[in-house]
């Protein structure tokens, strides 16, 4: 919405649909929005990593480097963060274009379920079971 405004394209209300508190910018939507912050907090807890604090999208996309993980788990966290961005964007668009209410639990469900399918589609062997994926152990 911020980018459209800068190009003199009026799309009406520019308030973030996730929190209703600030103008919608890329940085706000993915990093400082209260709902996005809750997403990253839940993801951090799920992945058993320090809480993800990002001041920019660049910080967010590099946060797996500071997760304290390495190898496959670090790669998985990177993918989960990308799915997190996609799920937040999807929730935003579902509200903007389909009037679908934004629910934190739907965003988390999408991240976990699509992330599970994504990961298992990438590996030939050692597929992860849903139970292990949900507890983020034995990976
Ligand atoms: Zn917001």
Boltz pocket constraint, residues with backbone or C-beta under 6 A from the ligand:
constraints:
  - pocket:
      binder: B
      contacts: [[A, 16], [A, 17], [A, 18], [A, 19], [A, 20], [A, 21], [A, 22], [A, 28], [A, 29], [A, 32], [A, 33], [A, 34], [A, 35]]
      max_distance: 6.0
